[in-house]
Amino acid sequence: MGTVMGELLSTKLSESKCDELSTVRVDAEEAKHLAATAWQLCREALPFTAPESDELLRYKIGELQEIIFEAGPERFNLAIRRCLRIYSKPWELSVANIRREAGLDCSPTKPLYVEAWELITQCVRYHVGRNADGRVVLEPRVTMRDGRAMTTPVPELSEPIRLAVDLMGGWESLQDAYPSFWGARLTHFRDIYRP
């Protein structure tokens, strides 16, 4: 077995050692070389039948370079080795799977309105109540746990969230829409919310 293949397929490093080695930094040229070598190894281990365009190859090498910068060269090598052990089909060897094996986040970024909508949903489910006059108000949630009353305060709402709730008809309107028309309300909220 060649030295490059031998190094890539050597014994596992412990996670603590991996974390130490992830702080090692490489320059752009070294990262590009390591990414190209790793991708070539992947192509040889899991042969691709479809041709790759030059643009696609540049994209994949650039993405692998970013993984190297974020995780470090040793964690990247471990991720490539794990992918080659786990996956048997070439299309399974994606950038997302390599990122996942390197311990990096590969979930899509949430739009800004998502957190605000989750906060509104929490308020409607747990904090909307009626006062003595019958008007809808936000109030702390009181639950009984082991014979004790536990109070959950109303979450703090920013001014853009309050404005959007008012534009949607207020808390009473949102309470009436929950849960049957909640998807339609989300679409409306997404259109009017400006953080």
N, C-alpha and C positions, 0 to 999 in steps of 0.2 A: 504494500500500500504506500502511495506517495506521501511526502511529508505534509502537504496541504490537507489531503484527505485524512491523514492520521491525526493531525491537529484538530480538525473539525469533528472527528469521531472519537476523540479521546474521552476518558471517563468524565462523569458529571462533576461540576463544581458545586459546592454547597451554596444555598441561597445567600448566606452571609458573605461568602467570598464573592458571589455575583454582585451583591450590593456594593462591596468595596471596589470591584473592578468597573462598575458602571460609571465611576467618577473619572476614569481615564479618558482623556480627550484626544481626538485625532484631528488632523487638519483635513481640509476638504479633499485634497488629492488622495490621501490615504483612504478616506472614507469612500471615495468614488471607486478606488481600486478594490477595496474589500467588498463593496456592494456588487460590482461587476463579477468578481470571482465567485461570490456566493450565488448569484443568480445563474451563472454558468454551471456551477455544481448542481443546482436545482434542476436545470434543464437536462443535464446528463443523467441525473438520478431518476427523474420522472420525465421521460421524453415527451416533448410537445409535438403534436402532429400539425397544428395550425401554424402558419408562418407569423412571425412578429414583425411589425413595421418598425422602422427606426424610431419613430415618435413614441411608440408604445415602450420600446426598450429604454429610451431615455427617461420616460416617465417612471418606469419601474425602478430603474437604478437611482433616480432622484428620490423616490419614496424610501427606498432601502437606505440611502444616505441619511435621510432624516431620522430613521430608526436608529442608525448608528450614533448620530449626534445626541439623540434623546436617551438612549439606553446604554451606550458605550459599546466598544467593539466585542468585549467578552460576552456580554448578555446577548448581543446580536448573533454571535457564533452559536451560543447555546440555543437560541430561538430557531436558527436555521437547522441545527441538528435535530431538535425536537420535531420540527415540521417534517423533516425527511423521514423520521421514525413513525410519525402519526399518520401522515397523509399518503395515499397510494395513487391518487389521480392528479394530473397536472393542474387542473382547474381548481383544486382544493388549496393549492399553494398560492394564496392571495396575499396581498400586502396587509390586509386586515388580520389574517391568521398569523402572519409573522409578527405583527405588532402585538397581538394578543399573547403569543408565546414569549415575547420579550418582556411581558409584564406591563405594557403600555395601554393606555385607554384607547379604545377604538370605537367608542360610542359616538354617534353624531352629536354635534353641539345643539343645545336646545335654543330655540328662538326666545327672545326676551319676554314675549307674552306668556310663555308656558308657566313660568314660576308665578307670575301674577295671577293667572287663571287658577292654578292649584291653590293659591291663597284664598281666592274668591270662593272656590268650591268648598274649602275647609270652613270658611265663614258661614256659607249657606247651610252646610250639613250640621254644624255643631254650635253656631253662635247666633243665628237669627232667632229672635223670639218676639213676643208682643208685650208691650207695657200695659198699664191699667186702662189707658185710653183706647187700646186696640191697635196702636200704631206699631209698625215693625221697627225693632231696635236690635243692635248688636249687644250681646251680653255674654259674660263669662260662662263657660260650660261647667256644670257641676255634676260629677259622677261619684257613685259610691263604690269604694274598693275596700274590702275587708272591714266593713262597718264604719269606714271613715269617708268623709266627704272630701273629694279631690277637686280643686278648682283649676280650670285651664283658662288663662286670660285670653281675651280677644286679640288676635294678631294685629300688629301695627300695620296700617295700610298707608301707602304713599299717596300723595296728592293725585298723580295720574290714575291710580287705581280707583280712588274715590270718584274722580271726574267720570271715568268710564262707567262705573256702576250707576251714577246719576243719569248719564246719557242712555243707559239701557233700561231705565225706568225705576231704578232704585232696588233696594233689597227685597221688597215685597214682590216685585215683578220677577226677580231672580228666584225667589223661593217658590213661586207658582210654577216656574219653568222646570224646576228640579224634580226628578231626573229625566222626565219624558222629553223635554225639548232642550236638553243641555247641550247637545251637539250644535244645534242651530244658534244657541246663545254664544257658544265658543266662537263660531264663525263671525258673528256680529262683534264680539269683543275684540277679536283679532283685527277687524277692520278699523275699529275706533280707538284702540289703545295706543297711546304714544308715550313711551317712557321718558 
